[in-house]
Structures are given as C-alpha cells and as structure tokens.
Amino acid sequence: MKERIRELVKELNAIILAHNYQPPEIQDIADLCGDSLELSIRASQTDADIIVFCGVMFMAETASILSPEKTVLLPVHDAGCPMADMVEPGALKAKKEALGNPPVVTYVNSTAAVKALSDICCTSANVIDVVNSLDENEVLMTPDKNLAQYAAAHTDKTVHIWDGYCPFHNNLTREDVLQAKARHPQALFVAHPECPPEVLEMADAIRSTSGMIRFAGESDAASFILGTEVGLLYPISKAYPDKQFYETSDKMFCTDMKKIGLKDVLNSLDTLSGKVKVPEEIRKDAIRPVQRMIDLKL
C-alpha cells in the first residue's frame, strides 16, 4: 500500500500532510508532518495540485481556505474536532453583540464558518502575541477556554472566554501530572496550552506540538513528560532517539486523530474521494483573519 500511495502521489502531483497526532504509519508516508496551520501554509507554497490532509476536518478546511485552487482531500470525512464543534456562527454572533462587539480572536482549531466571523486567528504557539498585537483593550477568544485563560494570564487586556475545550487536554489533572512525575522524577514536564490552568502551573515549559519537538532539541534535559495527545510521542522520539519521552496519561488519546489508516489514504488518492471545499462566500471572509495572523510573522 505504501508503494502504491507514493506512486499515486507522483502521478497526481499530490502532497500528503500529516498532523503530529496521526498514527506512525501515516506520518511515515507523509511529505510533511507538523502542526495544522504550518502544514496548510507550507502546502500552499508548493506546486502540488492535490493536498491529502491526514488530520481532521477543520485542518482540511484551512488548507482549502489558503489554497482554493488546489483539491483538498480528507481521507476519512467524519474525522472531526469536538472543540471546533463547540462554537457555531449564530452563537458567536450573539455573544459578540452582547459584549459590545469586541474583536474576536479565534483559535485555528475552528470551522471555516467561525473563522469567517473572526477578526484574527491564532495558534497555540502565537496566541499571546496575537492578543497583544490588537489595539483594543477587550477581546473575545473562541473556542478554547484553556488557551484563552493562558493568554489572559500574559496580557493586560480583558479576555472574554468561550466555554469550549479539547476533551482530552481538558481532562488532564494535577494528579495525573504528579503521578507521571513520580514515575519519571528526572523528566521535564512540557504542557500544551490546551491543558487547564492548574496543569500549566506545573509545567517546566508550555509549547505547541511542534514547539515541544523544538524544545526537546534545545534542552539539555534527557527525558520529558509530554502533556499532550499521545501521538506526539512518535515524531518527537524519532527526532531525538537519544532522549526519553513519556506520556502524562493514557487518556490523552484522540480517537478522531486515529481514524485515518493507509487504506483510507490509498482509497482517497485512487478515487479522489473525501473532497473538502470551503464555499467562496465563506472562504473570502475566513481568509482575512488567517492572513492577518500570518502577516504578523509571529
């Protein structure tokens, strides 16, 4: 299957993107691995005609927003993101109006329709700089409450918080971290900002997934406890085989991120199934907050 996939990639002038949480066999056949937005940006800069996004729906939508001329395929169409589904356009409009129309800062882990109603997007890596780049003293952040609280702790602005969250990161507790530290007392604890504030307080570093990989390479430490989805263990261990990496808890397992297998990628390429195309009336508004963030060069 791997050989046939690579043959089709060449024949179709395609590129395969895999998020850091995808299964190892998917990461191994990908042309690019990384965080969701960086993958979409890098894919948009290639001459590929087809983008196969091994991730979840909002990631494929973002690729379509940035590369409207390319065909974007999501091999398993029901691979979604519970957090992205926790905000819908009508509710966001109502909340914004109720607060007096502050600028909306939207995490890239969101639907294209929600991005279209936003003023600027952010990632888990640049959220603090994005919030501080705005002139207004109040902002509404959606959909992740934990990322919003993390940003609020690092700005003088008033941050209004949407009550959304990643079900896996949000379930990580102080007790989980204490148990992991007890098992690996020499390891540094690196947490994703989607974790609750009380977990972030225990972290030696707070980073995005790609940020964790960079941090491991820059650190003199020999072992790390990763406060994020277990899929990151594969690429980070591959990048630094001389270091040790441990999960914080086995409950940090995203089922949606594990839906795509080699058969799905092969079928998607073979039949061009799983097309994701953001309608132009949504895309033209969704591209603005994404591009505004990109232009900050954070």
HUMOZI-V73000 format. One record per residue. N is the residue number from 0. RES is the residue in one letter. SS is DSSP state (H for helix, E for strand, - for the rest). Layout:
n:N res:RES ss:SS
n:N res:RES ss:SS
This chain:
n:0 res:M ss:-
n:1 res:K ss:H
n:2 res:E ss:H
n:3 res:R ss:H
n:4 res:I ss:H
n:5 res:R ss:H
n:6 res:E ss:H
n:7 res:L ss:H
n:8 res:V ss:H
n:9 res:K ss:H
n:10 res:E ss:H
n:11 res:L ss:H
n:12 res:N ss:-
n:13 res:A ss:E
n:14 res:I ss:E
n:15 res:I ss:E
n:16 res:L ss:E
n:17 res:A ss:E
n:18 res:H ss:E
n:19 res:N ss:-
n:20 res:Y ss:-
n:21 res:Q ss:-
n:22 res:P ss:-
n:23 res:P ss:H
n:24 res:E ss:H
n:25 res:I ss:H
n:26 res:Q ss:H
n:27 res:D ss:H
n:28 res:I ss:H
n:29 res:A ss:-
n:30 res:D ss:-
n:31 res:L ss:E
n:32 res:C ss:E
n:33 res:G ss:E
n:34 res:D ss:-
n:35 res:S ss:H
n:36 res:L ss:H
n:37 res:E ss:H
n:38 res:L ss:H
n:39 res:S ss:H
n:40 res:I ss:H
n:41 res:R ss:H
n:42 res:A ss:H
n:43 res:S ss:H
n:44 res:Q ss:-
n:45 res:T ss:-
n:46 res:D ss:-
n:47 res:A ss:-
n:48 res:D ss:-
n:49 res:I ss:E
n:50 res:I ss:E
n:51 res:V ss:E
n:52 res:F ss:E
n:53 res:C ss:E
n:54 res:G ss:-
n:55 res:V ss:-
n:56 res:M ss:H
n:57 res:F ss:H
n:58 res:M ss:H
n:59 res:A ss:H
n:60 res:E ss:H
n:61 res:T ss:H
n:62 res:A ss:H
n:63 res:S ss:H
n:64 res:I ss:H
n:65 res:L ss:H
n:66 res:S ss:-
n:67 res:P ss:-
n:68 res:E ss:-
n:69 res:K ss:-
n:70 res:T ss:E
n:71 res:V ss:E
n:72 res:L ss:E
n:73 res:L ss:-
n:74 res:P ss:-
n:75 res:V ss:-
n:76 res:H ss:-
n:77 res:D ss:-
n:78 res:A ss:-
n:79 res:G ss:-
n:80 res:C ss:-
n:81 res:P ss:-
n:82 res:M ss:-
n:83 res:A ss:H
n:84 res:D ss:H
n:85 res:M ss:H
n:86 res:V ss:-
n:87 res:E ss:-
n:88 res:P ss:H
n:89 res:G ss:H
n:90 res:A ss:H
n:91 res:L ss:H
n:92 res:K ss:H
n:93 res:A ss:H
n:94 res:K ss:H
n:95 res:K ss:H
n:96 res:E ss:H
n:97 res:A ss:H
n:98 res:L ss:-
n:99 res:G ss:-
n:100 res:N ss:-
n:101 res:P ss:-
n:102 res:P ss:E
n:103 res:V ss:E
n:104 res:V ss:E
n:105 res:T ss:E
n:106 res:Y ss:E
n:107 res:V ss:-
n:108 res:N ss:-
n:109 res:S ss:-
n:110 res:T ss:-
n:111 res:A ss:H
n:112 res:A ss:H
n:113 res:V ss:H
n:114 res:K ss:H
n:115 res:A ss:-
n:116 res:L ss:-
n:117 res:S ss:-
n:118 res:D ss:-
n:119 res:I ss:E
n:120 res:C ss:E
n:121 res:C ss:E
n:122 res:T ss:-
n:123 res:S ss:-
n:124 res:A ss:-
n:125 res:N ss:-
n:126 res:V ss:H
n:127 res:I ss:H
n:128 res:D ss:H
n:129 res:V ss:H
n:130 res:V ss:H
n:131 res:N ss:H
n:132 res:S ss:H
n:133 res:L ss:-
n:134 res:D ss:-
n:135 res:E ss:-
n:136 res:N ss:-
n:137 res:E ss:E
n:138 res:V ss:E
n:139 res:L ss:E
n:140 res:M ss:E
n:141 res:T ss:E
n:142 res:P ss:-
n:143 res:D ss:E
n:144 res:K ss:H
n:145 res:N ss:H
n:146 res:L ss:H
n:147 res:A ss:H
n:148 res:Q ss:H
n:149 res:Y ss:H
n:150 res:A ss:H
n:151 res:A ss:H
n:152 res:A ss:-
n:153 res:H ss:-
n:154 res:T ss:-
n:155 res:D ss:-
n:156 res:K ss:-
n:157 res:T ss:E
n:158 res:V ss:E
n:159 res:H ss:E
n:160 res:I ss:E
n:161 res:W ss:-
n:162 res:D ss:-
n:163 res:G ss:E
n:164 res:Y ss:-
n:165 res:C ss:-
n:166 res:P ss:-
n:167 res:F ss:-
n:168 res:H ss:-
n:169 res:N ss:-
n:170 res:N ss:-
n:171 res:L ss:-
n:172 res:T ss:-
n:173 res:R ss:H
n:174 res:E ss:H
n:175 res:D ss:H
n:176 res:V ss:H
n:177 res:L ss:H
n:178 res:Q ss:H
n:179 res:A ss:H
n:180 res:K ss:H
n:181 res:A ss:H
n:182 res:R ss:H
n:183 res:H ss:-
n:184 res:P ss:-
n:185 res:Q ss:-
n:186 res:A ss:-
n:187 res:L ss:E
n:188 res:F ss:E
n:189 res:V ss:E
n:190 res:A ss:E
n:191 res:H ss:-
n:192 res:P ss:-
n:193 res:E ss:-
n:194 res:C ss:-
n:195 res:P ss:-
n:196 res:P ss:H
n:197 res:E ss:H
n:198 res:V ss:H
n:199 res:L ss:H
n:200 res:E ss:-
n:201 res:M ss:-
n:202 res:A ss:-
n:203 res:D ss:-
n:204 res:A ss:E
n:205 res:I ss:E
n:206 res:R ss:-
n:207 res:S ss:-
n:208 res:T ss:H
n:209 res:S ss:H
n:210 res:G ss:H
n:211 res:M ss:H
n:212 res:I ss:H
n:213 res:R ss:H
n:214 res:F ss:H
n:215 res:A ss:H
n:216 res:G ss:H
n:217 res:E ss:H
n:218 res:S ss:-
n:219 res:D ss:-
n:220 res:A ss:-
n:221 res:A ss:-
n:222 res:S ss:E
n:223 res:F ss:E
n:224 res:I ss:E
n:225 res:L ss:E
n:226 res:G ss:E
n:227 res:T ss:-
n:228 res:E ss:-
n:229 res:V ss:-
n:230 res:G ss:-
n:231 res:L ss:H
n:232 res:L ss:H
n:233 res:Y ss:H
n:234 res:P ss:H
n:235 res:I ss:H
n:236 res:S ss:H
n:237 res:K ss:H
n:238 res:A ss:H
n:239 res:Y ss:-
n:240 res:P ss:-
n:241 res:D ss:-
n:242 res:K ss:-
n:243 res:Q ss:E
n:244 res:F ss:E
n:245 res:Y ss:E
n:246 res:E ss:E
n:247 res:T ss:-
n:248 res:S ss:-
n:249 res:D ss:-
n:250 res:K ss:-
n:251 res:M ss:-
n:252 res:F ss:-
n:253 res:C ss:-
n:254 res:T ss:-
n:255 res:D ss:H
n:256 res:M ss:H
n:257 res:K ss:H
n:258 res:K ss:-
n:259 res:I ss:-
n:260 res:G ss:-
n:261 res:L ss:H
n:262 res:K ss:H
n:263 res:D ss:H
n:264 res:V ss:H
n:265 res:L ss:H
n:266 res:N ss:H
n:267 res:S ss:H
n:268 res:L ss:H
n:269 res:D ss:H
n:270 res:T ss:H
n:271 res:L ss:-
n:272 res:S ss:-
n:273 res:G ss:-
n:274 res:K ss:E
n:275 res:V ss:-
n:276 res:K ss:-
n:277 res:V ss:-
n:278 res:P ss:-
n:279 res:E ss:H
n:280 res:E ss:H
n:281 res:I ss:H
n:282 res:R ss:H
n:283 res:K ss:H
n:284 res:D ss:H
n:285 res:A ss:H
n:286 res:I ss:H
n:287 res:R ss:H
n:288 res:P ss:H
n:289 res:V ss:H
n:290 res:Q ss:H
n:291 res:R ss:H
n:292 res:M ss:H
n:293 res:I ss:H
n:294 res:D ss:H
n:295 res:L ss:-
n:296 res:K ss:-
n:297 res:L ss:-
